[in-house]
């Protein structure tokens, strides 16, 4: 799933490439992806792209006249920028990977695609991003929150730190991959309970959050959209590296699997050398 660094990079790329271009047309191929009906998609036609912003993991393409195309890429969505499209024929609703296409007046534009059968990509055409339910519920931005705000937000929700850190109503922008990386950098078990974290542990976690996300943004911004997934993978130390050696201590990276997701961690770095039970309710908390 694209998280804060990738969405920030996509916004930066659109600011560089699309701002100043006029929308020729906005085409919907996956009707289920469009979550609003007023304004209609035709309202985007003829408007100029004035900005691209990020709200947590939401991408906001701003058009003149206070119109916003707000995008949540979900788990398997992505943005592909095209310098030119192979055909000028409008998209038709179908079963292909393209959910939405934005054509610009210079012949370029971008596709929103979604792989797999679980279709969760969402597009909202609105005059105010705050009317998008997911945006309205967002907590403070994870990269912008100072230590006091970060501490207050983490302590506002009692639970395992992995789940709290990825709760978008607590802090916005952190997902499954970067939470694994942040907890590894902070040397904390993903099952540690937020109400038991000391002030020092929270300060370390805050610093790790800013460092991991900040480094990822630095690596990602300036990359083309097609290069971002590879750039993300190249910077990961534990996430999606089950069975490989931890680059910090050399121990084997372990995994805990759930019904529809998994987490990765290093026992030596994070849990005192003890493996976590491979179930959601582990009794091991460090």
C-alpha positions as CSV (number, residue, x, y, z in Angstrom):
1,X,0.0,0.0,0.0
2,X,1.4,3.5,-0.9
3,X,2.1,5.3,2.4
4,X,3.2,8.8,3.3
5,X,6.5,8.9,1.5
6,X,5.2,7.5,-1.8
7,X,2.1,9.7,-1.8
8,X,4.3,12.7,-1.0
9,X,6.5,11.8,-4.0
10,X,3.5,11.3,-6.3
11,X,2.2,14.8,-5.3
12,X,5.6,16.2,-5.9
13,X,5.8,14.6,-9.4
14,X,2.4,15.9,-10.3
15,X,3.3,19.4,-9.2
16,X,6.4,19.2,-11.4
17,X,4.7,17.7,-14.5
18,X,0.9,18.4,-14.4
19,X,0.5,21.8,-12.8
20,X,-0.4,24.4,-15.4
21,X,-1.9,21.8,-17.7
22,X,-5.6,21.9,-18.6
23,X,-7.7,18.7,-18.1
24,X,-9.0,17.5,-21.5
25,X,-11.2,15.0,-19.9
26,X,-11.6,12.7,-16.9
27,X,-12.6,9.2,-17.8
28,X,-14.0,6.6,-15.4
29,X,-13.5,2.9,-16.2
30,X,-14.3,1.4,-12.8
31,X,-17.6,2.9,-11.7
32,X,-17.2,1.6,-8.2
33,X,-14.0,3.6,-7.7
34,X,-15.8,6.9,-8.0
35,X,-17.4,7.6,-4.6
36,X,-19.1,10.9,-5.4
37,X,-21.7,11.9,-8.0
38,X,-21.9,15.7,-7.6
39,X,-19.9,17.4,-9.1
40,X,-20.0,15.0,-12.1
41,X,-16.7,13.9,-13.7
42,X,-17.4,16.2,-16.6
43,X,-16.9,19.1,-14.2
44,X,-13.2,18.6,-14.4
45,X,-13.1,19.2,-18.2
46,X,-11.4,22.5,-19.1
47,X,-10.0,23.1,-15.6
48,X,-6.3,23.7,-15.0
49,X,-4.3,21.7,-12.5
50,X,-3.1,24.2,-9.9
51,X,-1.5,22.0,-7.2
52,X,-1.1,18.5,-5.9
53,X,-1.2,17.9,-2.2
54,X,-1.2,15.1,0.4
55,X,-3.5,14.4,3.3
56,X,-2.1,11.4,5.2
57,X,-2.2,8.7,2.5
58,X,-4.7,10.6,0.3
59,X,-3.5,12.3,-2.8
60,X,-5.3,15.6,-3.7
61,X,-5.1,16.9,-7.3
62,X,-6.3,20.5,-7.2
63,X,-8.1,22.1,-10.1
64,X,-8.9,25.7,-10.5
65,X,-12.4,26.8,-9.3
66,X,-11.9,24.9,-6.0
67,X,-12.3,21.4,-7.5
68,X,-10.3,18.5,-6.0
69,X,-9.7,15.0,-7.2
70,X,-9.0,13.2,-4.0
71,X,-7.5,9.7,-4.4
72,X,-6.9,6.9,-2.0
73,X,-4.8,4.2,-3.7
74,X,-5.7,1.6,-1.1
75,X,-3.7,-1.6,-1.0
76,X,-3.1,-2.4,-4.7
77,X,-3.7,0.9,-6.4
78,X,-1.1,3.0,-8.2
79,X,-0.7,6.1,-10.4
80,X,1.0,5.8,-13.8
81,X,2.0,9.0,-15.6
82,X,1.8,8.8,-19.4
83,X,3.7,11.2,-21.6
84,X,1.2,10.1,-24.3
85,X,-1.6,7.6,-24.5
86,X,-1.7,4.9,-27.1
87,X,-5.3,5.7,-28.1
88,X,-7.6,8.8,-28.0
89,X,-10.6,6.5,-27.6
90,X,-12.3,7.1,-24.3
91,X,-12.1,4.4,-21.7
92,X,-15.1,2.1,-21.3
93,X,-16.2,0.4,-18.1
94,X,-14.6,-3.0,-18.0
95,X,-12.5,-5.5,-16.1
96,X,-9.1,-4.1,-16.9
97,X,-6.7,-2.6,-14.3
98,X,-7.4,1.0,-15.2
99,X,-9.9,2.6,-12.9
100,X,-9.6,6.2,-14.0
101,X,-7.8,8.2,-16.6
102,X,-7.0,11.9,-16.6
103,X,-6.1,13.3,-20.0
104,X,-4.3,16.7,-20.1
105,X,-4.2,19.2,-23.0
106,X,-0.6,18.4,-24.0
107,X,-1.5,14.7,-24.6
108,X,0.0,13.5,-21.4
109,X,-1.9,12.5,-18.2
110,X,-2.2,9.7,-15.7
111,X,-4.0,6.4,-15.1
112,X,-5.1,5.1,-11.7
113,X,-4.8,1.3,-11.7
114,X,-5.7,-1.4,-9.2
115,X,-4.4,-5.0,-9.3
116,X,-6.2,-8.0,-7.8
117,X,-9.8,-8.7,-7.2
118,X,-10.3,-6.8,-4.0
119,X,-11.2,-3.4,-5.4
120,X,-10.7,-0.7,-2.8
121,X,-9.3,2.3,-4.7
122,X,-11.4,5.3,-4.1
123,X,-11.7,8.6,-6.0
124,X,-13.7,11.6,-4.8
125,X,-14.5,14.7,-6.8
126,X,-15.3,17.4,-4.3
127,X,-15.0,21.1,-3.7
128,X,-13.6,20.6,-0.2
129,X,-11.3,17.7,0.7
130,X,-12.6,17.8,4.3
131,X,-15.9,16.4,3.1
132,X,-14.1,13.1,2.2
133,X,-14.9,10.9,5.2
134,X,-11.4,9.4,5.4
135,X,-9.7,12.8,5.2
136,X,-12.1,14.2,7.9
137,X,-11.1,11.5,10.3
138,X,-7.3,11.9,9.9
139,X,-5.2,12.6,13.0
140,X,-2.1,14.8,12.9
141,X,0.4,14.1,10.1
142,X,2.9,11.6,11.3
143,X,5.8,13.5,9.9
144,X,4.7,16.9,11.2
145,X,3.7,15.9,14.7
146,X,6.0,17.3,17.4
147,X,6.9,15.1,20.4
148,X,4.1,16.5,22.6
149,X,1.5,15.9,20.0
150,X,2.9,12.4,19.1
151,X,2.9,11.4,22.8
152,X,-0.6,12.6,23.4
153,X,-1.9,10.8,20.3
154,X,-0.2,7.5,21.0
155,X,-1.4,7.6,24.6
156,X,-5.0,8.5,23.5
157,X,-5.5,5.0,22.2
158,X,-4.6,1.9,24.3
159,X,-3.5,-1.1,22.3
160,X,-0.6,-2.8,20.6
161,X,1.8,-0.1,19.3
162,X,1.8,-1.6,15.8
163,X,-2.0,-1.2,15.5
164,X,-2.1,2.3,17.1
165,X,0.7,3.6,14.9
166,X,-1.2,2.6,11.8
167,X,-4.5,3.9,13.0
168,X,-5.1,6.9,10.7
169,X,-7.3,8.6,13.2
170,X,-4.4,8.7,15.7
171,X,-1.6,9.7,13.2
172,X,-1.9,10.1,9.5
173,X,0.3,8.5,6.9
174,X,1.9,5.4,8.4
175,X,0.9,2.0,7.1
176,X,2.0,-1.6,7.4
177,X,5.4,-1.3,5.9
178,X,6.7,1.8,7.5
179,X,5.3,0.9,10.9
180,X,7.5,-2.3,10.8
181,X,10.5,-0.1,9.9
182,X,9.8,2.5,12.5
183,X,9.4,-0.1,15.3
184,X,12.6,-1.8,14.2
185,X,14.5,1.5,14.3
186,X,13.0,2.3,17.8
187,X,13.8,-1.3,19.0
188,X,10.2,-1.9,20.1
189,X,8.1,-5.0,19.9
190,X,5.1,-4.5,17.6
191,X,3.0,-6.0,20.4
192,X,4.2,-3.5,23.1
193,X,1.2,-1.8,24.7
194,X,1.0,2.0,24.3
195,X,-0.1,2.5,27.9
196,X,3.1,0.9,29.1
197,X,5.5,2.9,27.0
198,X,7.7,5.1,29.0
199,X,8.4,8.8,28.1
200,X,11.9,7.7,26.9
201,X,10.4,5.0,24.7
202,X,7.9,7.4,23.2
203,X,10.6,9.9,22.5
204,X,12.7,7.2,20.8
205,X,9.6,6.1,18.8
206,X,8.9,9.7,17.8
207,X,12.5,10.2,16.6
208,X,12.4,6.9,14.7
209,X,9.1,7.9,13.0
210,X,10.5,11.2,11.8
211,X,13.8,9.6,10.7
212,X,12.3,6.7,8.8
213,X,9.6,8.7,7.1
214,X,11.9,11.6,6.5
215,X,14.6,9.4,4.9
216,X,12.0,7.7,2.8
217,X,10.6,11.0,1.5
218,X,14.1,12.2,0.7
219,X,14.8,9.0,-1.3
220,X,11.4,9.1,-3.1
221,X,10.8,12.7,-4.0
222,X,12.1,13.4,-7.4
223,X,11.7,9.8,-8.6
224,X,9.3,9.0,-11.4
225,X,6.1,7.3,-10.4
226,X,7.3,4.1,-12.1
227,X,10.4,4.0,-9.9
228,X,8.8,4.6,-6.5
229,X,7.9,1.0,-5.6
230,X,11.5,-0.2,-6.3
231,X,12.9,2.7,-4.3
232,X,10.6,1.8,-1.3
233,X,11.7,-1.9,-1.4
234,X,15.4,-0.9,-1.5
235,X,15.1,1.0,1.7
236,X,13.4,-1.6,3.9
237,X,15.3,-3.4,6.6
238,X,12.7,-5.8,8.0
239,X,9.4,-5.4,6.2
240,X,8.9,-8.1,3.5
241,X,12.3,-9.5,4.4
242,X,11.2,-12.7,6.3
243,X,14.0,-15.2,6.5
244,X,16.7,-12.7,5.6
245,X,19.4,-11.4,8.0
246,X,18.7,-8.2,9.8
247,X,21.1,-5.6,8.4
248,X,21.7,-4.2,11.9
249,X,22.4,-7.3,14.0
250,X,22.4,-10.3,11.5
251,X,19.6,-12.2,13.3
252,X,16.9,-13.7,11.0
253,X,13.9,-11.5,10.3
254,X,10.7,-13.2,11.6
255,X,7.1,-12.8,10.6
256,X,3.7,-12.8,12.3
257,X,0.8,-13.6,10.0
258,X,-2.8,-12.5,10.3
259,X,-5.8,-13.2,8.2
260,X,-5.2,-10.5,5.6
261,X,-1.8,-9.1,6.5
262,X,1.5,-9.8,8.2
263,X,4.3,-8.0,10.1
264,X,8.0,-8.5,10.2
265,X,10.5,-7.8,13.0
266,X,13.9,-8.7,14.3
267,X,13.9,-10.7,17.6
268,X,17.4,-9.5,18.6
269,X,16.7,-5.8,17.9
270,X,13.1,-5.7,19.2
271,X,12.0,-8.5,21.5
272,X,15.1,-9.5,23.5
273,X,15.9,-12.4,21.2
274,X,12.5,-14.1,21.8
275,X,10.3,-14.9,18.8
276,X,6.7,-13.6,18.9
277,X,3.9,-16.1,18.8
278,X,2.4,-16.2,15.4
279,X,-1.0,-15.1,16.5
280,X,-2.6,-11.7,17.1
281,X,-3.0,-12.1,20.9
282,X,0.6,-12.9,21.8
283,X,1.5,-12.9,25.5
284,X,5.0,-11.7,24.8
285,X,5.1,-7.9,25.2
286,X,8.4,-6.1,25.4
